[in-house]
């Protein structure tokens, strides 16, 4: 996959929900090797199937010659992202989070290449630069760039504020600022100019873009992928009680295979596009075979493999 066609390819695969300055980003990717990152909060001792979407998307950037960074939120994971939640997350203790961080590091090695030269993948932990950040410095140097009016206008915050029963704590409210600062740090250290995340992260990611512009005077970019659901609207993810884990000790290889094998007919071709690296011709062949005879489950078997 060429850098010039990368964004178009992601569109064709159904992997783009929103993208900032698309023409500029395409030119940016075509001009040189770029660094792109996605964050993963360590809220459990294993990644789950929903995390495959960003992991495999990072791999697509890497195959196009760019450098992926997997940021593990050793700091933000202790707070919890309010996005997609109607109530505050249970806070984890530091020891538990550190153990989760190490598990995520090891699982990422199955999906990204950490030894391929200049664009080898990198894993970072935002606890490294957040744990020693003084409150005064945080408020003076970072917080001053954020408008409360803009923050409470974000859909995820607005929904929580409208819920009198749960509301939103200052802890969760500050999550977006910490995530934005992560983008600044990665821009400084690795010249990271692109952040990727789920569509529910769009507000946080664009806040990071704006913070880079204000603090560094540089242009950055955002791209989000759609949150994956089944045809009947059920969302993948551990918060919803139907998690399929990447850890074989939590979801057996057989159960993992069967999950894909039993995908709904209405979902299977979309999943083939998102979760495999089959070439377009093979995907078209599977789609034609599936449309002609869904009962043969040709696409389901290819997906499960």
PANULO-300631 format. One line per 5 residues: their letters; for each residue x, y, z of N, C-alpha, C. Coordinates in steps of 0.2 Angstrom, whole numbers. Layout:
<rs>
a) X/Y/Z/X/Y/Z/X/Y/Z | ...
</rs>
This chain:
<rs>
xxxxx) 4/-6/0/0/0/0/4/6/0 | 3/11/-5/7/17/-5/5/22/-1 | 9/27/2/7/32/6/2/37/2 | 3/38/-4/-1/42/-8/-8/40/-8 | -9/33/-8/-16/30/-8/-19/28/-1
xxxxx) -15/29/4/-16/26/11/-23/28/13 | -25/35/13/-31/37/16/-37/35/12 | -36/35/5/-41/32/1/-42/24/2 | -37/21/3/-38/14/5/-41/13/11 | -40/17/16/-43/16/23/-51/18/22
xxxxx) -52/23/18/-59/24/16/-63/18/13 | -59/15/8/-62/9/5/-64/3/10 | -59/3/15/-60/-3/19/-65/-1/25 | -68/5/25/-73/7/30/-69/9/37 | -63/11/36/-59/12/42/-59/20/44
xxxxx) -62/24/40/-62/31/42/-69/34/44 | -69/37/49/-76/40/52/-75/48/50 | -69/51/53/-68/58/52/-60/58/51 | -59/64/47/-52/65/46/-51/73/45 | -46/75/48/-45/83/47/-40/84/41
xxxxx) -42/90/38/-38/92/32/-36/86/28 | -40/83/25/-39/76/21/-34/77/16 | -35/82/12/-30/83/6/-23/85/9 | -23/89/14/-16/91/17/-13/85/20 | -17/80/23/-14/74/27/-12/70/21
xxxxx) -15/69/16/-13/64/10/-6/67/8 | -5/73/7/1/76/4/6/75/10 | 5/76/16/9/75/21/12/68/22 | 8/63/21/10/56/21/14/54/15 | 12/58/9/16/56/3/23/59/3
xxxxx) 24/64/7/31/68/7/36/64/10 | 35/60/15/41/57/19/38/52/24 | 42/49/28/40/44/33/37/49/39 | 31/47/41/28/51/46/27/46/52 | 25/49/58/24/45/64/17/46/66
xxxxx) 13/41/67/6/41/69/5/37/76 | 1/39/80/0/36/86/-7/35/88 | -8/30/92/-15/28/95/-14/26/102 | -19/29/106/-18/27/113/-23/21/116 | -20/18/120/-24/12/123/-24/12/131
xxxxx) -29/13/134/-29/14/141/-29/7/144 | -25/5/149/-24/-1/152/-30/-2/157 | -36/-4/155/-42/-4/160/-43/-12/161 | -39/-16/158/-40/-24/159/-33/-27/158 | -32/-33/160/-26/-36/159/-25/-39/152
xxxxx) -30/-38/147/-29/-40/140/-33/-35/136 | -30/-34/130/-34/-30/125/-40/-35/122 | -45/-32/119/-50/-36/117/-51/-34/109 | -56/-38/107/-57/-38/99/-58/-31/97 | -61/-26/100/-62/-19/98/-55/-16/97
xxxxx) -50/-18/101/-43/-15/100/-40/-17/94 | -42/-22/91/-39/-24/84/-40/-19/79 | -45/-15/79/-46/-10/74/-40/-5/74 | -39/-2/79/-33/3/79/-26/-1/78 | -26/-7/81/-19/-10/80/-18/-12/73
xxxxx) -23/-15/70/-22/-16/63/-22/-10/58 | -25/-5/60/-24/1/56/-17/4/57 | -14/4/63/-7/6/64/-3/2/60 | -4/-5/59/0/-9/55/-1/-7/48 | -7/-5/45/-7/-3/38/-3/4/37
xxxxx) -3/8/42/2/14/41/9/12/41 | 11/7/45/18/4/45/19/1/38 | 15/-3/36/16/-6/29/17/-1/24 | 14/5/25/15/10/20/21/14/21 | 25/12/26/31/16/27/32/20/33
xxxxx) 26/21/37/26/26/42/27/22/49 | 29/26/54/31/23/60/25/24/65 | 23/18/68/17/18/73/20/18/80 | 16/22/84/17/23/91/11/20/94 | 12/15/99/6/13/103/8/16/110
xxxxx) 3/21/112/4/24/118/-1/20/123 | 2/18/128/-1/14/134/-2/19/139 | -9/20/141/-10/26/146/-9/24/153 | -3/23/155/-2/21/162/-4/27/167 | -5/33/164/-7/39/168/-15/40/167
xxxxx) -17/40/161/-24/42/159/-28/36/161 | -25/30/161/-29/24/163/-31/24/170 | -28/28/174/-29/28/181/-35/33/183 | -37/37/177/-42/42/178/-49/39/174 | -48/37/168/-54/34/164/-57/39/160
xxxxx) -58/38/154/-60/42/149/-68/42/149 | -71/48/150/-78/48/151/-82/47/144 | -79/47/139/-82/45/132/-86/39/132 | -92/39/130/-96/32/129/-98/29/136 | -97/33/141/-99/31/148/-105/35/150
xxxxx) -110/32/154/-115/36/157/-113/37/165 | -108/34/167/-106/34/174/-98/34/174 | -96/36/180/-88/36/181/-86/29/181 | -80/28/178/-77/21/178/-74/20/185 | -73/14/187/-70/12/193/-63/13/193
xxxxx) -60/17/197/-53/19/197/-48/13/199 | -43/12/195/-38/6/196/-33/9/201 | -30/4/205/-24/7/208/-17/6/204 | -12/10/206/-6/10/202/-3/3/200 | -3/-1/205/0/-8/204/-3/-12/198
xxxxx) -10/-11/199/-14/-15/194/-13/-12/187 | -13/-5/186/-12/-2/180/-5/-4/177 | 0/-4/181/7/-6/179/7/-13/176 | 3/-17/179/3/-24/177/-1/-25/170 | -6/-21/169/-10/-20/163/-5/-18/157
xxxxx) -1/-12/159/3/-9/154/8/-14/151 | 11/-19/155/15/-24/153/12/-29/148 | 6/-31/150/2/-36/146/1/-33/139 | -1/-26/139/-3/-23/132/3/-23/128 | 9/-21/131/15/-21/127/16/-27/124
xxxxx) 16/-33/128/17/-39/125/12/-41/119 | 6/-40/120/1/-42/115/2/-38/109 | 4/-32/109/5/-28/103/11/-31/99 | 15/-34/101/21/-37/97/18/-42/92 | 12/-45/93/9/-49/88/6/-46/82
xxxxx) 6/-39/83/2/-36/77/7/-31/74 | 12/-28/77/16/-23/74/23/-25/74 | 27/-23/69/34/-25/68/38/-20/72 | 42/-23/77/46/-18/82/54/-19/79 | 55/-22/74/62/-23/71/62/-23/64
xxxxx) 60/-17/61/60/-16/54/64/-10/51 | 68/-7/56/72/-2/54/69/5/56 | 69/10/51/67/17/53/60/17/55 | 56/13/53/49/14/55/46/8/59 | 51/6/63/49/1/68/44/4/73
xxxxx) 40/0/76/35/2/80/38/4/87 | 35/8/91/37/10/97/31/10/102 | 32/8/108/27/8/113/30/13/119 | 25/17/121/27/22/126/21/22/131 | 23/24/137/18/24/143/18/32/145
xxxxx) 12/35/145/12/42/147/13/43/154 | 13/38/158/15/39/165/22/42/165 | 26/41/160/33/43/160/34/50/161 | 29/54/157/30/61/158/24/65/162 | 19/61/164/14/63/168/15/63/175
xxxxx) 18/58/178/19/56/185/22/62/188 | 27/65/185/31/70/188/29/77/186 | 23/78/183/21/84/181/17/88/187 | 20/94/189/17/97/195/11/101/193 | 6/101/198/0/104/197/0/111/194
xxxxx) 4/115/197/5/122/195/7/122/188 | 12/118/186/14/118/179/9/116/174 | 5/111/176/0/108/172/-5/114/171 | -7/117/176/-12/123/176/-10/129/172 | -4/131/173/-1/137/170/1/136/163
xxxxx) 5/130/161/7/129/155/3/125/150 | -2/121/152/-6/117/148/-13/120/149 | -16/120/155/-23/121/156/-25/128/153 | -20/133/153/-22/140/150/-24/140/143 | -23/134/139/-24/134/132/-31/131/131
xxxxx) -35/129/136/-41/126/135/-47/130/138 | -52/131/134/-58/135/135/-63/130/139 | -65/132/144/-71/128/148/-77/128/143 | -78/133/140/-84/133/136/-84/128/130 | -78/127/127/-77/122/122/-77/115/125
xxxxx) -74/115/131/-74/108/134/-81/105/136 | -85/110/138/-92/107/140/-97/107/134 | -95/109/129/-99/109/123/-98/102/119 | -92/98/121/-91/92/118/-97/87/120 | -99/83/115/-105/79/116/-104/74/122
xxxxx) -98/71/123/-97/66/128/-98/70/135 | -95/76/136/-96/79/142/-103/82/143 | -106/84/137/-113/87/138/-118/82/140 | -117/76/138/-122/70/140/-121/69/147 | -115/69/150/-114/68/157/-117/73/161
xxxxx) -116/80/159/-118/85/163/-126/85/163 | -129/83/158/-136/83/158/-139/77/162 | -135/73/164/-137/67/169/-136/69/176 | -141/71/179/-141/74/186/-139/68/191 | -140/62/189/-138/56/194/-131/55/194
xxxxx) -128/56/188/-120/54/188/-116/60/187 | -118/65/183/-114/71/182/-107/68/179 | -102/73/180/-95/71/178/-90/74/183 | -85/70/186/-80/73/190/-75/77/187 | -72/81/191/-66/85/188/-61/80/185
xxxxx) -60/74/189/-55/69/187/-56/67/179 | -62/65/178/-64/63/171/-64/69/166 | -66/75/169/-66/81/165/-59/83/162 | -54/81/166/-47/83/164/-44/78/160 | -47/73/158/-45/67/154/-43/70/147
xxxxx) -47/74/144/-45/77/138/-39/81/137 | -38/85/143/-32/89/143/-26/85/143 | -26/79/147/-20/75/148/-19/71/141 | -24/69/138/-23/66/131/-20/71/126 | -23/77/126/-20/82/122/-13/83/123
xxxxx) -11/83/130/-4/84/131/1/78/129 | -2/72/129/1/67/126/3/68/119 | -1/71/115/0/72/108/6/77/107 | 6/82/112/12/87/112/18/84/113 | 18/80/118/25/76/120/27/72/115
xxxxx) 23/68/112/25/64/106/27/68/100 | 24/74/99/26/78/94/33/80/95 | 35/82/101/41/85/103/47/79/102 | 45/73/105/50/68/105/51/64/99 | 46/63/95/46/58/90/44/62/83
xxxxx) 42/68/83/39/72/78/33/68/75 | 29/66/80/23/63/79/18/68/77 | 15/67/71/10/73/68/3/70/67 | 2/64/68/-5/61/67/-7/57/73 | -13/58/75/-16/54/80/-22/51/78
xxxxx) -23/44/79/-29/40/77/-32/38/83 | -39/37/82/-43/35/88/-50/33/86 | -54/31/90/-61/29/89/-65/36/87 | -70/35/84/-74/41/82/-77/45/88 | -77/42/94/-79/45/100/-74/49/103
xxxxx) -68/48/100/-62/52/103/-60/58/99 | -65/60/94/-63/65/89/-62/72/93 | -66/74/98/-65/80/101/-59/80/105 | -57/75/108/-50/75/112/-44/75/107 | -45/72/101/-39/72/97/-38/79/93
xxxxx) -44/82/92/-43/89/89/-41/94/94 | -43/92/100/-40/97/105/-32/96/106 | -30/90/105/-23/89/105/-19/93/99 | -23/92/93/-20/96/87/-20/103/89 | -25/106/92/-25/113/93/-20/115/98
xxxxx) -18/110/103/-13/112/108/-6/112/105 | -5/107/100/1/107/97/2/114/93 | -3/116/90/-3/123/86/-1/128/91 | -4/128/97/-3/134/102/4/133/105 | 6/127/107/12/127/111/18/126/106
xxxxx) 17/123/100/23/121/96/23/125/90 | 17/128/88/17/132/81/17/127/75 | 15/121/76/15/116/71/8/113/69 | 8/110/63/2/107/61/2/100/62 | -4/98/65/-5/90/66/-11/88/63
xxxxx) -13/82/63/-18/79/60/-22/74/64 | -28/73/62/-32/68/66/-36/64/61 | -37/57/63/-41/53/59/-44/48/64 | -50/47/63/-54/42/68/-57/36/63 | -58/31/67/-61/25/64/-68/24/67
xxxxx) -73/21/63/-79/20/66/-79/15/72 | -83/16/77/-84/11/82/-88/5/79 | -85/-1/80/-87/-7/76/-93/-10/80 | -99/-11/77/-104/-14/80/-107/-19/75 | -111/-24/77/-114/-29/73/-120/-25/69
xxxxx) -123/-29/65/-128/-26/60/-134/-24/65 | -135/-27/70/-141/-26/75/-139/-21/80 | -133/-17/79/-131/-12/83/-128/-13/90 | -125/-20/91/-122/-21/97/-115/-19/96 | -112/-16/101/-105/-13/101/-100/-18/104
xxxxx) -95/-19/100/-89/-23/103/-86/-19/109 | -84/-23/114/-80/-20/119/-82/-23/126 | -77/-22/130/-77/-26/137/-82/-22/141 | -84/-16/140/-89/-13/144/-96/-15/143 | -97/-18/137/-104/-20/136/-105/-27/138
xxxxx) -100/-31/141/-102/-38/143/-101/-43/138 | -99/-42/132/-98/-47/127/-91/-47/124 | -86/-46/128/-79/-45/126/-77/-52/124 | -73/-51/118/-69/-57/115/-62/-54/116 | -58/-58/120/-51/-55/122/-46/-58/118
xxxxx) -40/-54/117/-35/-56/113/-30/-61/117 | -31/-62/123/-27/-66/128/-30/-73/127 | -27/-78/125/-29/-85/125/-32/-88/131 | -29/-85/137/-31/-88/143/-38/-85/145 | -40/-80/142/-47/-77/143/-52/-79/138
xxxxx) -50/-79/132/-54/-82/126/-50/-87/123 | -52/-93/123/-48/-98/120/-48/-98/112 | -42/-100/109/-42/-100/102/-48/-103/98 | -51/-108/101/-57/-111/98/-63/-106/98 | -64/-103/104/-69/-98/105/-68/-92/101
xxxxx) -61/-90/100/-59/-84/96/-61/-86/88 | -59/-92/86/-61/-94/79/-68/-94/78 | -72/-97/83/-79/-97/82/-83/-91/82 | -80/-86/86/-83/-79/86/-83/-76/78 | -77/-77/75/-77/-75/68/-81/-79/63
xxxxx) -81/-86/65/-84/-90/60/-92/-89/61 | -94/-87/66/-102/-86/68/-104/-79/66 | -100/-75/63/-102/-68/62/-108/-68/58 | -112/-63/59/-119/-62/55/-117/-61/48 | -121/-64/44/-121/-63/36/-120/-56/34
xxxxx) -124/-52/38/-124/-45/36/-117/-41/38 | -113/-44/42/-107/-41/45/-101/-44/41 | -101/-50/39/-95/-53/37/-90/-50/32 | -93/-47/27/-89/-44/22/-86/-37/25 | -89/-34/29/-87/-28/32/-81/-30/37
xxxxx) -82/-35/40/-76/-38/45/-70/-40/41 | -71/-43/35/-66/-45/31/-62/-39/29 | -65/-34/27/-61/-28/25/-57/-25/31 | -60/-25/37/-57/-22/42/-52/-26/46 | -53/-32/46/-49/-37/51/-44/-41/47
xxxxx) -44/-41/40/-39/-45/37/-35/-40/32 | -30/-43/29/-25/-40/25/-26/-43/18 | -32/-46/16/-33/-48/10/-33/-43/4 | -30/-45/-2/-30/-39/-7/-37/-38/-9 | -38/-32/-13/-45/-31/-15/-48/-36/-19
xxxxx) -44/-39/-24/-47/-44/-28/-50/-50/-24 | -46/-52/-19/-49/-58/-15/-55/-56/-11 | -55/-50/-9/-61/-48/-5/-67/-47/-10 | -66/-45/-16/-71/-45/-21/-74/-52/-22 | -69/-57/-23/-71/-64/-24/-75/-66/-18
xxxxx) -73/-65/-12/-77/-68/-6/-84/-64/-6 | -84/-58/-8/-90/-55/-7/-95/-58/-13 | -93/-59/-19/-97/-62/-24/-99/-69/-22 | -95/-73/-19/-96/-80/-17/-101/-80/-11 | -101/-75/-7/-105/-74/-1/-112/-72/-3
xxxxx) -112/-67/-8/-119/-65/-11/-123/-71/-14 | -119/-75/-18/-121/-80/-22/-124/-86/-17 | -120/-88/-12/-122/-93/-8/-120/-92/-1 | -123/-88/3/-121/-87/10/-121/-93/14 | -124/-98/13/-124/-104/17/-118/-108/17
xxxxx) -114/-107/11/-107/-110/11/-102/-107/16 | -104/-101/18/-99/-97/23/-92/-97/21 | -91/-96/15/-84/-95/12/-81/-89/15 | -84/-83/15/-81/-77/18/-80/-78/26 | -85/-81/29/-84/-83/36/-78/-87/38
xxxxx) -77/-92/34/-71/-96/35/-64/-92/34 | -64/-88/28/-58/-84/27/-57/-79/32 | -62/-76/35/-62/-71/41/-59/-75/47 | -61/-81/48/-59/-84/55/-52/-86/54 | -50/-88/48/-43/-90/48/-38/-84/49
</rs>
